[in-house]
Amino acid sequence: MFLQVVAVTKVTLEDAKNFRSFKIVVALPHADEATVRGALSGIATLPDKTAAWVFERALRQWPEHADDTEWQASLTAMIEKAKPYGWIDEANRSIRAHVEWPALPRA
């Protein structure tokens, strides 16, 4: 699954049933870190350009999946599998995600 930053104030959850992959994709060609941080406000923190910490609460409350018990159980299993790798911040209840930025065409 991945979170896609599609606008300054819009983030979508894509490929939501793929619990083997987790990342953030920035779909704004000329976005800077500050813009992406703003878009992710309440969803994730962006300490640097390469990784983010996504709040578990934000995923669990995602409108399309908040009441889906099977999806919630799969998210729990994904989190458990990620713990041994250091991809879970239990103190802040967040999940580490790689951040992909768009490749800009060369001039």
BAMI-852193 format. One line per 4 residues: number of its first residue (from 1); their letters; for each residue x, y, z of N, C-alpha, C, O. Coordinates in Angstrom, 2 decimals, decimal comma. Last residue first. Layout:
residues N
NUM	A	X/Y/Z/X/Y/Z/X/Y/Z/X/Y/Z; ...
END
This chain:
residues 107
107	ARPL	16,77/19,25/-18,18/16,66/20,35/-19,16/17,64/20,17/-20,29/17,68/21,00/-21,21; 15,17/16,27/-17,23/16,39/17,05/-17,33/16,25/18,08/-18,45/15,68/17,81/-19,50; 12,21/15,97/-15,31/12,91/15,84/-16,59/14,14/16,75/-16,62/14,12/17,86/-16,09; 12,32/14,62/-12,03/12,06/15,76/-12,90/12,82/15,59/-14,20/13,95/15,11/-14,20
103	APWE	10,70/12,05/-10,44/11,92/12,40/-11,18/11,57/13,55/-12,12/10,63/13,46/-12,91; 9,08/12,49/-7,31/9,04/12,38/-8,77/10,39/12,75/-9,40/11,09/13,65/-8,93; 10,06/10,49/-4,50/9,83/11,80/-5,10/9,83/11,65/-6,61/10,50/10,77/-7,15; 9,09/8,34/-1,97/9,51/8,44/-3,36/9,09/9,79/-3,92/7,94/10,20/-3,82
99	VHAR	10,04/7,34/1,20/9,37/8,39/0,43/9,97/8,44/-0,98/11,18/8,56/-1,15; 9,26/4,59/3,32/10,18/5,20/2,36/9,39/6,25/1,57/8,20/6,06/1,31; 8,01/4,70/6,59/7,73/4,54/5,17/8,80/5,25/4,35/9,20/6,37/4,67; 7,32/3,36/9,77/8,29/3,99/8,87/7,92/3,68/7,42/7,57/2,55/7,08
95	ISRN	4,57/4,13/11,76/5,19/3,14/10,89/6,11/3,86/9,91/5,72/4,85/9,29; 3,73/4,87/15,20/3,88/5,20/13,79/4,72/4,15/13,07/5,46/3,39/13,69; 3,48/5,45/18,03/2,52/4,64/17,27/2,54/5,02/15,80/1,53/5,42/15,22; 5,44/6,55/19,50/4,60/7,48/18,74/3,54/6,78/17,89/2,80/7,42/17,14
91	AEDI	6,47/4,23/20,65/6,19/5,38/21,50/5,25/6,36/20,80/4,36/6,93/21,44; 6,98/2,53/18,48/5,87/2,22/19,40/5,50/3,40/20,28/4,33/3,56/20,64; 7,65/2,73/15,40/7,97/3,58/16,55/6,80/3,42/17,51/5,76/4,07/17,37; 8,83/0,29/13,25/7,70/0,72/14,06/8,23/1,56/15,22/9,14/1,15/15,94
87	WGYP	11,00/-0,73/12,02/10,14/0,13/11,21/8,91/0,61/11,96/8,04/1,27/11,38; 12,73/-2,59/13,01/12,85/-1,23/13,49/11,99/-0,24/12,73/12,22/0,97/12,78; 12,32/-5,20/12,37/13,20/-4,44/11,48/13,39/-2,98/11,91/14,11/-2,23/11,26; 10,41/-6,27/14,06/11,80/-6,72/14,20/12,81/-5,92/13,35/14,01/-5,98/13,60
83	KAKE	7,98/-4,88/13,08/8,64/-4,56/14,36/10,09/-5,03/14,44/10,94/-4,25/14,87; 6,70/-5,88/10,85/7,68/-4,81/10,66/8,49/-4,51/11,94/9,57/-3,94/11,85; 4,83/-7,70/11,77/5,94/-8,20/10,94/7,04/-7,16/10,78/8,21/-7,52/10,58; 3,07/-5,95/13,06/3,79/-6,96/13,83/5,00/-7,49/13,06/6,07/-7,69/13,63
79	IMAT	2,06/-4,54/10,84/2,81/-3,84/11,88/3,64/-4,83/12,70/4,80/-4,55/13,00; 0,69/-6,59/9,52/1,79/-5,89/8,86/2,69/-5,20/9,89/3,91/-5,27/9,81; -1,29/-7,19/11,43/-0,30/-8,21/11,07/0,91/-7,57/10,40/2,05/-7,96/10,68; -2,74/-4,79/11,36/-2,12/-5,23/12,61/-1,02/-6,24/12,31/0,07/-6,16/12,88
75	LSAQ	-3,66/-4,93/8,73/-2,77/-3,84/9,13/-2,03/-4,21/10,42/-0,83/-3,97/10,54; -5,35/-7,13/8,97/-4,19/-7,21/8,08/-3,19/-6,11/8,39/-1,98/-6,34/8,33; -7,30/-6,07/10,65/-6,50/-7,21/11,10/-5,24/-7,37/10,25/-4,18/-7,70/10,78; -8,34/-4,08/8,94/-7,72/-3,70/10,21/-6,83/-4,83/10,75/-5,73/-4,57/11,24
71	WETD	-9,46/-5,69/6,94/-8,37/-4,77/6,61/-7,61/-4,38/7,88/-6,38/-4,34/7,89; -11,45/-6,97/8,45/-10,42/-7,77/7,78/-9,21/-6,90/7,44/-8,07/-7,31/7,63; -13,07/-4,83/9,26/-12,35/-5,62/10,27/-11,24/-6,47/9,64/-10,19/-6,65/10,26; -13,63/-1,77/8,30/-13,32/-3,03/7,63/-12,45/-3,89/8,56/-11,24/-3,69/8,63
67	DAHE	-14,00/0,80/9,14/-14,95/-0,21/9,62/-14,73/-1,58/9,00/-15,57/-2,47/9,16; -11,91/2,21/7,88/-12,11/2,33/9,33/-13,02/1,23/9,88/-12,80/0,77/11,01; -11,58/2,35/5,15/-11,15/1,14/5,85/-11,40/1,14/7,36/-11,12/0,15/8,03; -12,28/4,75/4,02/-12,67/3,53/3,30/-12,37/2,26/4,08/-12,86/1,19/3,71
63	PWQR	-11,12/6,68/5,92/-12,57/6,49/5,71/-12,97/5,17/5,04/-13,94/4,54/5,48; -8,73/5,73/8,25/-8,93/6,08/6,84/-10,37/5,73/6,47/-10,80/4,60/6,69; -8,05/5,07/10,81/-9,24/5,90/10,65/-9,51/6,28/9,20/-10,42/7,07/8,93; -5,69/3,68/10,51/-6,86/2,97/11,07/-8,15/3,76/10,88/-9,23/3,17/10,81
59	LARE	-4,01/5,71/9,58/-4,36/4,58/8,71/-5,62/3,89/9,21/-6,51/3,57/8,43; -3,92/7,33/11,86/-4,39/7,89/10,58/-4,80/6,77/9,63/-5,82/6,87/8,94; -2,81/5,60/13,79/-4,18/6,11/13,96/-4,75/6,63/12,64/-5,92/6,41/12,33; -0,18/5,37/12,91/-1,07/4,20/12,83/-2,53/4,65/12,91/-3,38/4,13/12,19
55	FVWA	1,38/7,83/11,05/0,66/7,54/12,27/-0,30/6,36/12,06/-1,13/6,38/11,15; 4,44/7,32/9,51/2,99/7,41/9,31/2,29/6,99/10,59/2,58/5,94/11,16; 7,30/8,93/8,99/6,67/8,10/10,02/5,17/8,34/9,93/4,68/9,43/10,24; 9,51/8,76/6,16/8,44/9,40/6,93/7,97/8,41/7,99/8,21/7,20/7,89
51	ATKD	12,52/9,43/4,31/11,64/8,58/5,12/10,61/9,41/5,86/10,82/10,59/6,15; 13,89/11,30/2,75/13,92/9,89/2,38/12,93/9,00/3,13/12,55/7,94/2,64; 13,94/13,89/3,66/13,36/13,65/2,34/13,24/12,16/1,99/12,56/11,81/1,03; 12,94/13,85/7,15/13,86/14,18/6,06/13,22/13,75/4,74/12,08/13,29/4,73
47	PLTA	10,67/13,63/8,72/11,90/14,17/9,31/12,97/14,53/8,28/13,80/15,40/8,52; 7,57/13,99/8,48/8,59/13,85/7,44/9,89/14,44/7,99/10,18/15,62/7,77; 4,78/12,27/9,83/5,83/13,27/9,97/6,89/12,96/8,92/7,08/11,81/8,53; 1,30/11,91/8,87/2,68/11,44/9,02/3,60/12,61/9,31/3,26/13,77/9,08
43	IGSL	-1,20/12,99/9,33/-1,09/11,64/8,75/0,29/11,06/9,03/0,43/9,88/9,37; -1,01/15,53/10,26/-2,03/14,69/10,87/-2,00/13,25/10,37/-2,68/12,39/10,92; 0,28/16,56/7,19/-0,06/16,96/8,55/-1,22/16,12/9,09/-2,27/16,01/8,45; 0,96/16,16/4,58/0,93/14,99/5,45/0,55/15,31/6,90/0,51/14,41/7,74
39	AGRV	1,04/18,73/3,56/0,03/17,80/3,03/-0,14/16,60/3,96/-1,24/16,08/4,11; 3,29/19,71/4,96/1,96/20,29/5,16/0,86/19,36/4,70/-0,16/19,21/5,39; 5,32/18,13/3,85/5,04/18,09/5,30/3,65/18,62/5,59/2,91/18,03/6,38; 5,18/19,06/1,23/4,80/17,68/1,52/4,52/17,51/3,02/3,58/16,81/3,39
35	TAED	6,11/21,67/1,60/4,80/21,43/1,00/4,30/20,03/1,35/3,14/19,85/1,71; 8,68/21,19/2,62/7,70/21,93/3,42/6,28/21,69/2,90/5,35/21,52/3,69; 10,02/19,87/0,49/9,74/19,17/1,74/8,66/19,87/2,58/7,82/19,21/3,18; 8,29/20,76/-2,60/9,45/20,74/-1,71/9,04/20,06/-0,40/7,87/19,72/-0,21
31	AHPL	7,16/19,77/-5,83/6,93/19,95/-4,40/8,25/19,94/-3,63/9,18/19,21/-3,97; 6,96/19,44/-8,53/7,87/20,47/-8,04/7,71/20,74/-6,54/8,07/21,81/-6,05; 5,14/17,23/-8,99/6,46/17,32/-9,62/7,42/18,33/-9,00/8,62/18,06/-8,97; 3,53/15,30/-6,79/3,61/16,72/-7,15/5,00/16,99/-7,70/5,96/16,98/-6,94
27	AVVI	3,37/12,87/-5,68/2,95/12,99/-7,07/2,93/14,44/-7,55/2,38/14,74/-8,61; 5,21/10,95/-3,63/4,90/12,37/-3,87/4,61/12,51/-5,35/5,49/12,29/-6,19; 4,34/8,20/-1,83/4,70/8,64/-3,17/4,26/10,10/-3,31/3,09/10,42/-3,14; 5,42/6,21/0,77/4,73/7,45/0,42/5,25/7,86/-0,94/6,46/7,88/-1,18
23	KFSR	4,87/2,70/1,51/5,67/3,87/1,15/4,77/5,08/0,98/3,54/4,99/1,04; 5,03/-0,72/1,72/4,51/0,47/2,38/5,42/1,64/2,08/6,62/1,58/2,36; 4,08/-4,05/1,04/4,83/-2,87/0,63/4,21/-1,65/1,30/2,99/-1,57/1,42; 2,37/-5,94/1,85/3,77/-6,33/1,72/4,67/-5,16/1,36/5,89/-5,28/1,38
19	FNKA	-0,28/-5,43/1,73/0,36/-5,23/3,02/1,83/-5,65/3,01/2,45/-5,72/4,07; -2,44/-4,25/-0,33/-1,08/-4,78/-0,47/-0,33/-4,47/0,82/0,20/-3,37/0,99; -4,77/-2,95/-0,19/-4,78/-4,33/0,29/-3,43/-5,02/0,10/-3,30/-6,22/0,34; -4,42/-0,40/-1,29/-4,63/-0,53/0,15/-4,62/-1,97/0,68/-4,49/-2,17/1,88
15	DELT	-3,57/1,10/-3,46/-3,17/-0,31/-3,34/-3,30/-0,76/-1,89/-2,42/-1,42/-1,34; -3,52/4,26/-1,70/-3,58/3,46/-2,91/-3,11/2,03/-2,63/-2,35/1,79/-1,69; -4,93/6,96/-0,26/-4,38/5,66/0,09/-4,60/4,74/-1,10/-5,74/4,48/-1,48; -4,03/10,42/-0,79/-4,88/9,26/-1,02/-4,16/7,99/-0,56/-2,93/7,96/-0,49
11	VKTV	-4,16/13,73/0,24/-3,38/12,50/0,27/-4,36/11,35/0,10/-5,40/11,31/0,75; -4,21/17,17/-0,28/-4,88/15,90/-0,53/-3,88/14,74/-0,58/-2,91/14,77/-1,34; -3,19/19,74/-0,32/-4,06/19,37/0,80/-4,75/18,02/0,61/-5,76/17,75/1,25; -1,60/19,80/-2,55/-1,10/20,44/-1,33/-1,92/20,04/-0,11/-1,40/20,00/1,00
7	AVVQ	-1,96/16,50/-3,96/-2,17/17,95/-3,97/-1,67/18,51/-2,64/-1,37/17,75/-1,71; -1,15/13,92/-3,63/-1,60/14,32/-4,96/-1,86/15,82/-5,08/-1,98/16,34/-6,19; 0,72/11,66/-2,18/0,47/13,10/-2,02/0,14/13,62/-3,41/1,02/13,76/-4,26; -0,31/8,53/-1,32/0,10/9,35/-2,45/-0,28/10,80/-2,18/-1,45/11,13/-1,98
3	LFM	0,70/5,75/0,43/0,03/7,04/0,53/0,57/7,89/-0,61/1,77/7,94/-0,83; 0,33/2,31/-0,45/1,09/3,55/-0,38/0,17/4,75/-0,25/-0,96/4,76/-0,74; 0,85/-1,17/0,00/0,00/0,00/0,00/0,89/1,23/0,00/2,05/1,17/0,41
END
